Amino acid sequence: SSGINAEYGGFLPVQSRIEFKICLLTYKCLNDLAPSYLSDLLSTRKPTSRENRLNNDPTWLNRPYQNKLDSTKAAFSISAPILWRKLPQTIREAGSVDSFKKLLKSHLLLLAYPDLR
């Protein structure tokens, strides 16, 4: 992953940078490192047995109901659970903010530049 950072200068495309920020805020919310006004936008629950089998994840972010015609897809409470569920469990369970950021950036660089694999 350090080779990826060196080759691309660590630059993420704009959409990946947005996803990075949302995932970082989500990590901070789930680890009591974010302001309560952000943390209050997310709700967690224990996963169903099927979800647990699929993800092996002890907590699950609820995704609020979204009307198909509604343009709130960009809202943090909608986008955070969607992006969080897409992350590999090893990233979601990072032990510190620094390790989370490093793992997340490497993951997003690989998604943005698949020819590096």
mmCIF file of the C-alpha atoms, coordinates in Angstrom:
data_MODEL
# 
_entry.id   MODEL 
# 
loop_
_atom_site.group_PDB 
_atom_site.id 
_atom_site.type_symbol 
_atom_site.label_atom_id 
_atom_site.label_alt_id 
_atom_site.label_comp_id 
_atom_site.label_asym_id 
_atom_site.label_entity_id 
_atom_site.label_seq_id 
_atom_site.pdbx_PDB_ins_code 
_atom_site.Cartn_x 
_atom_site.Cartn_y 
_atom_site.Cartn_z 
_atom_site.occupancy 
_atom_site.B_iso_or_equiv 
_atom_site.pdbx_formal_charge 
_atom_site.auth_seq_id 
_atom_site.auth_comp_id 
_atom_site.auth_asym_id 
_atom_site.auth_atom_id 
_atom_site.pdbx_PDB_model_num 
ATOM 1   C CA . SER A 1 1   ? 0.000   0.000   0.000   1.00 0.00 ? 1   SER A CA 1 
ATOM 2   C CA . SER A 1 2   ? 2.906   2.400   0.555   1.00 0.00 ? 2   SER A CA 1 
ATOM 3   C CA . GLY A 1 3   ? 3.847   1.764   -3.087  1.00 0.00 ? 3   GLY A CA 1 
ATOM 4   C CA . ILE A 1 4   ? 0.407   2.946   -4.112  1.00 0.00 ? 4   ILE A CA 1 
ATOM 5   C CA . ASN A 1 5   ? 0.828   6.156   -2.139  1.00 0.00 ? 5   ASN A CA 1 
ATOM 6   C CA . ALA A 1 6   ? 4.244   6.751   -3.678  1.00 0.00 ? 6   ALA A CA 1 
ATOM 7   C CA . GLU A 1 7   ? 3.129   6.043   -7.235  1.00 0.00 ? 7   GLU A CA 1 
ATOM 8   C CA . TYR A 1 8   ? 0.065   8.291   -7.106  1.00 0.00 ? 8   TYR A CA 1 
ATOM 9   C CA . GLY A 1 9   ? 1.393   10.782  -4.601  1.00 0.00 ? 9   GLY A CA 1 
ATOM 10  C CA . GLY A 1 10  ? -1.361  9.693   -2.242  1.00 0.00 ? 10  GLY A CA 1 
ATOM 11  C CA . PHE A 1 11  ? -3.891  11.729  -4.199  1.00 0.00 ? 11  PHE A CA 1 
ATOM 12  C CA . LEU A 1 12  ? -7.434  10.449  -4.128  1.00 0.00 ? 12  LEU A CA 1 
ATOM 13  C CA . PRO A 1 13  ? -9.956  11.501  -6.766  1.00 0.00 ? 13  PRO A CA 1 
ATOM 14  C CA . VAL A 1 14  ? -12.580 13.969  -5.503  1.00 0.00 ? 14  VAL A CA 1 
ATOM 15  C CA . GLN A 1 15  ? -15.320 11.336  -5.021  1.00 0.00 ? 15  GLN A CA 1 
ATOM 16  C CA . SER A 1 16  ? -12.901 9.136   -3.059  1.00 0.00 ? 16  SER A CA 1 
ATOM 17  C CA . ARG A 1 17  ? -11.918 12.101  -0.873  1.00 0.00 ? 17  ARG A CA 1 
ATOM 18  C CA . ILE A 1 18  ? -15.579 12.691  -0.076  1.00 0.00 ? 18  ILE A CA 1 
ATOM 19  C CA . GLU A 1 19  ? -15.990 9.006   0.820   1.00 0.00 ? 19  GLU A CA 1 
ATOM 20  C CA . PHE A 1 20  ? -12.825 9.187   2.939   1.00 0.00 ? 20  PHE A CA 1 
ATOM 21  C CA . LYS A 1 21  ? -14.213 12.102  4.963   1.00 0.00 ? 21  LYS A CA 1 
ATOM 22  C CA . ILE A 1 22  ? -17.604 10.432  5.453   1.00 0.00 ? 22  ILE A CA 1 
ATOM 23  C CA . CYS A 1 23  ? -16.007 7.147   6.553   1.00 0.00 ? 23  CYS A CA 1 
ATOM 24  C CA . LEU A 1 24  ? -13.602 8.952   8.885   1.00 0.00 ? 24  LEU A CA 1 
ATOM 25  C CA . LEU A 1 25  ? -16.473 10.856  10.508  1.00 0.00 ? 25  LEU A CA 1 
ATOM 26  C CA . THR A 1 26  ? -18.401 7.591   10.819  1.00 0.00 ? 26  THR A CA 1 
ATOM 27  C CA . TYR A 1 27  ? -15.436 5.896   12.510  1.00 0.00 ? 27  TYR A CA 1 
ATOM 28  C CA . LYS A 1 28  ? -15.140 8.807   14.921  1.00 0.00 ? 28  LYS A CA 1 
ATOM 29  C CA . CYS A 1 29  ? -18.879 8.731   15.664  1.00 0.00 ? 29  CYS A CA 1 
ATOM 30  C CA . LEU A 1 30  ? -18.812 5.017   16.419  1.00 0.00 ? 30  LEU A CA 1 
ATOM 31  C CA . ASN A 1 31  ? -15.796 5.431   18.689  1.00 0.00 ? 31  ASN A CA 1 
ATOM 32  C CA . ASP A 1 32  ? -17.097 8.450   20.632  1.00 0.00 ? 32  ASP A CA 1 
ATOM 33  C CA . LEU A 1 33  ? -14.564 10.790  19.028  1.00 0.00 ? 33  LEU A CA 1 
ATOM 34  C CA . ALA A 1 34  ? -17.032 13.019  17.169  1.00 0.00 ? 34  ALA A CA 1 
ATOM 35  C CA . PRO A 1 35  ? -19.378 15.758  18.330  1.00 0.00 ? 35  PRO A CA 1 
ATOM 36  C CA . SER A 1 36  ? -22.742 14.507  19.532  1.00 0.00 ? 36  SER A CA 1 
ATOM 37  C CA . TYR A 1 37  ? -24.617 16.406  16.815  1.00 0.00 ? 37  TYR A CA 1 
ATOM 38  C CA . LEU A 1 38  ? -22.956 14.078  14.284  1.00 0.00 ? 38  LEU A CA 1 
ATOM 39  C CA . SER A 1 39  ? -23.118 10.913  16.363  1.00 0.00 ? 39  SER A CA 1 
ATOM 40  C CA . ASP A 1 40  ? -26.837 11.499  16.905  1.00 0.00 ? 40  ASP A CA 1 
ATOM 41  C CA . LEU A 1 41  ? -27.383 11.199  13.143  1.00 0.00 ? 41  LEU A CA 1 
ATOM 42  C CA . LEU A 1 42  ? -26.327 7.534   13.229  1.00 0.00 ? 42  LEU A CA 1 
ATOM 43  C CA . SER A 1 43  ? -28.060 4.668   14.951  1.00 0.00 ? 43  SER A CA 1 
ATOM 44  C CA . THR A 1 44  ? -26.664 1.208   15.496  1.00 0.00 ? 44  THR A CA 1 
ATOM 45  C CA . ARG A 1 45  ? -28.306 -2.077  16.256  1.00 0.00 ? 45  ARG A CA 1 
ATOM 46  C CA . LYS A 1 46  ? -27.307 -5.677  16.659  1.00 0.00 ? 46  LYS A CA 1 
ATOM 47  C CA . PRO A 1 47  ? -27.326 -7.351  13.258  1.00 0.00 ? 47  PRO A CA 1 
ATOM 48  C CA . THR A 1 48  ? -29.798 -10.067 12.427  1.00 0.00 ? 48  THR A CA 1 
ATOM 49  C CA . SER A 1 49  ? -28.351 -13.569 12.345  1.00 0.00 ? 49  SER A CA 1 
ATOM 50  C CA . ARG A 1 50  ? -28.283 -13.430 8.521   1.00 0.00 ? 50  ARG A CA 1 
ATOM 51  C CA . GLU A 1 51  ? -26.483 -10.055 8.500   1.00 0.00 ? 51  GLU A CA 1 
ATOM 52  C CA . ASN A 1 52  ? -24.073 -11.312 11.141  1.00 0.00 ? 52  ASN A CA 1 
ATOM 53  C CA . ARG A 1 53  ? -23.295 -14.395 9.055   1.00 0.00 ? 53  ARG A CA 1 
ATOM 54  C CA . LEU A 1 54  ? -22.709 -12.212 5.997   1.00 0.00 ? 54  LEU A CA 1 
ATOM 55  C CA . ASN A 1 55  ? -20.573 -9.590  7.725   1.00 0.00 ? 55  ASN A CA 1 
ATOM 56  C CA . ASN A 1 56  ? -19.409 -11.126 10.989  1.00 0.00 ? 56  ASN A CA 1 
ATOM 57  C CA . ASP A 1 57  ? -19.892 -7.633  12.389  1.00 0.00 ? 57  ASP A CA 1 
ATOM 58  C CA . PRO A 1 58  ? -21.063 -7.054  15.982  1.00 0.00 ? 58  PRO A CA 1 
ATOM 59  C CA . THR A 1 59  ? -22.752 -3.725  15.191  1.00 0.00 ? 59  THR A CA 1 
ATOM 60  C CA . TRP A 1 60  ? -24.753 -2.604  12.226  1.00 0.00 ? 60  TRP A CA 1 
ATOM 61  C CA . LEU A 1 61  ? -25.499 0.945   11.172  1.00 0.00 ? 61  LEU A CA 1 
ATOM 62  C CA . ASN A 1 62  ? -29.169 1.497   10.488  1.00 0.00 ? 62  ASN A CA 1 
ATOM 63  C CA . ARG A 1 63  ? -29.959 3.077   7.182   1.00 0.00 ? 63  ARG A CA 1 
ATOM 64  C CA . PRO A 1 64  ? -32.873 5.505   7.529   1.00 0.00 ? 64  PRO A CA 1 
ATOM 65  C CA . TYR A 1 65  ? -35.813 5.114   5.177   1.00 0.00 ? 65  TYR A CA 1 
ATOM 66  C CA . GLN A 1 66  ? -35.257 7.038   1.960   1.00 0.00 ? 66  GLN A CA 1 
ATOM 67  C CA . ASN A 1 67  ? -37.947 7.937   -0.509  1.00 0.00 ? 67  ASN A CA 1 
ATOM 68  C CA . LYS A 1 68  ? -36.741 7.051   -4.028  1.00 0.00 ? 68  LYS A CA 1 
ATOM 69  C CA . LEU A 1 69  ? -37.677 10.536  -5.222  1.00 0.00 ? 69  LEU A CA 1 
ATOM 70  C CA . ASP A 1 70  ? -35.959 12.208  -2.294  1.00 0.00 ? 70  ASP A CA 1 
ATOM 71  C CA . SER A 1 71  ? -32.721 14.032  -3.005  1.00 0.00 ? 71  SER A CA 1 
ATOM 72  C CA . THR A 1 72  ? -31.267 13.502  0.483   1.00 0.00 ? 72  THR A CA 1 
ATOM 73  C CA . LYS A 1 73  ? -28.922 10.744  -0.662  1.00 0.00 ? 73  LYS A CA 1 
ATOM 74  C CA . ALA A 1 74  ? -26.007 13.043  0.099   1.00 0.00 ? 74  ALA A CA 1 
ATOM 75  C CA . ALA A 1 75  ? -27.088 13.414  3.731   1.00 0.00 ? 75  ALA A CA 1 
ATOM 76  C CA . PHE A 1 76  ? -24.617 12.002  6.248   1.00 0.00 ? 76  PHE A CA 1 
ATOM 77  C CA . SER A 1 77  ? -27.257 9.833   7.914   1.00 0.00 ? 77  SER A CA 1 
ATOM 78  C CA . ILE A 1 78  ? -27.964 8.168   4.547   1.00 0.00 ? 78  ILE A CA 1 
ATOM 79  C CA . SER A 1 79  ? -24.499 7.965   3.015   1.00 0.00 ? 79  SER A CA 1 
ATOM 80  C CA . ALA A 1 80  ? -22.560 6.954   6.153   1.00 0.00 ? 80  ALA A CA 1 
ATOM 81  C CA . PRO A 1 81  ? -24.250 3.548   6.626   1.00 0.00 ? 81  PRO A CA 1 
ATOM 82  C CA . ILE A 1 82  ? -24.009 2.781   2.900   1.00 0.00 ? 82  ILE A CA 1 
ATOM 83  C CA . LEU A 1 83  ? -20.282 3.529   2.736   1.00 0.00 ? 83  LEU A CA 1 
ATOM 84  C CA . TRP A 1 84  ? -19.556 1.923   6.119   1.00 0.00 ? 84  TRP A CA 1 
ATOM 85  C CA . ARG A 1 85  ? -21.121 -1.385  5.093   1.00 0.00 ? 85  ARG A CA 1 
ATOM 86  C CA . LYS A 1 86  ? -18.935 -1.463  1.973   1.00 0.00 ? 86  LYS A CA 1 
ATOM 87  C CA . LEU A 1 87  ? -15.704 -1.284  3.967   1.00 0.00 ? 87  LEU A CA 1 
ATOM 88  C CA . PRO A 1 88  ? -13.835 -4.481  4.792   1.00 0.00 ? 88  PRO A CA 1 
ATOM 89  C CA . GLN A 1 89  ? -14.225 -5.442  8.431   1.00 0.00 ? 89  GLN A CA 1 
ATOM 90  C CA . THR A 1 90  ? -10.481 -5.107  9.060   1.00 0.00 ? 90  THR A CA 1 
ATOM 91  C CA . ILE A 1 91  ? -10.734 -1.407  8.233   1.00 0.00 ? 91  ILE A CA 1 
ATOM 92  C CA . ARG A 1 92  ? -13.907 -0.850  10.289  1.00 0.00 ? 92  ARG A CA 1 
ATOM 93  C CA . GLU A 1 93  ? -12.221 -2.471  13.309  1.00 0.00 ? 93  GLU A CA 1 
ATOM 94  C CA . ALA A 1 94  ? -8.995  -0.440  13.157  1.00 0.00 ? 94  ALA A CA 1 
ATOM 95  C CA . GLY A 1 95  ? -7.633  0.217   16.631  1.00 0.00 ? 95  GLY A CA 1 
ATOM 96  C CA . SER A 1 96  ? -6.898  3.925   16.215  1.00 0.00 ? 96  SER A CA 1 
ATOM 97  C CA . VAL A 1 97  ? -7.813  6.877   14.042  1.00 0.00 ? 97  VAL A CA 1 
ATOM 98  C CA . ASP A 1 98  ? -4.351  6.878   12.471  1.00 0.00 ? 98  ASP A CA 1 
ATOM 99  C CA . SER A 1 99  ? -4.484  3.200   11.515  1.00 0.00 ? 99  SER A CA 1 
ATOM 100 C CA . PHE A 1 100 ? -8.060  3.635   10.241  1.00 0.00 ? 100 PHE A CA 1 
ATOM 101 C CA . LYS A 1 101 ? -7.005  6.542   8.025   1.00 0.00 ? 101 LYS A CA 1 
ATOM 102 C CA . LYS A 1 102 ? -4.022  4.639   6.640   1.00 0.00 ? 102 LYS A CA 1 
ATOM 103 C CA . LEU A 1 103 ? -6.049  1.491   5.887   1.00 0.00 ? 103 LEU A CA 1 
ATOM 104 C CA . LEU A 1 104 ? -8.932  3.481   4.430   1.00 0.00 ? 104 LEU A CA 1 
ATOM 105 C CA . LYS A 1 105 ? -6.732  5.574   2.165   1.00 0.00 ? 105 LYS A CA 1 
ATOM 106 C CA . SER A 1 106 ? -4.953  2.493   0.812   1.00 0.00 ? 106 SER A CA 1 
ATOM 107 C CA . HIS A 1 107 ? -8.331  0.808   0.227   1.00 0.00 ? 107 HIS A CA 1 
ATOM 108 C CA . LEU A 1 108 ? -9.748  3.836   -1.601  1.00 0.00 ? 108 LEU A CA 1 
ATOM 109 C CA . LEU A 1 109 ? -6.593  4.231   -3.702  1.00 0.00 ? 109 LEU A CA 1 
ATOM 110 C CA . LEU A 1 110 ? -6.911  0.605   -4.824  1.00 0.00 ? 110 LEU A CA 1 
ATOM 111 C CA . LEU A 1 111 ? -10.553 1.165   -5.737  1.00 0.00 ? 111 LEU A CA 1 
ATOM 112 C CA . ALA A 1 112 ? -9.743  4.389   -7.598  1.00 0.00 ? 112 ALA A CA 1 
ATOM 113 C CA . TYR A 1 113 ? -6.747  2.930   -9.435  1.00 0.00 ? 113 TYR A CA 1 
ATOM 114 C CA . PRO A 1 114 ? -7.528  -0.763  -10.005 1.00 0.00 ? 114 PRO A CA 1 
ATOM 115 C CA . ASP A 1 115 ? -4.583  -1.145  -12.403 1.00 0.00 ? 115 ASP A CA 1 
ATOM 116 C CA . LEU A 1 116 ? -2.293  -1.088  -9.340  1.00 0.00 ? 116 LEU A CA 1 
ATOM 117 C CA . ARG A 1 117 ? -3.371  -4.533  -8.166  1.00 0.00 ? 117 ARG A CA 1 
# 
